[in-house]
């Protein structure tokens, strides 16, 4: 899936880099995505890992999600699958 955030085109990939970023941010194992916060944090980690950057803040990411209803829907589906 390709997205554009803050003027950057990013091809999203669920990689080990994203898993490690998620675990470093949350202190939780990737296997325990149980809340919306976990799912959104993993989505954020996926963006950071795919872009290989840390210059996208979590607040900017949340603004991006709020401005894109389709992505909010995907996050809700991810939450349903994680439970």
Secondary structure, 3 states (H helix, E strand, C coil): CEEEECCEEEECCCCHHHHHHHHHHHCCCCCCCCCHHHHHHHHHHHHHHHHCCCCCCHHHHHHHHHHCHHHHHHHHHHHHHHC
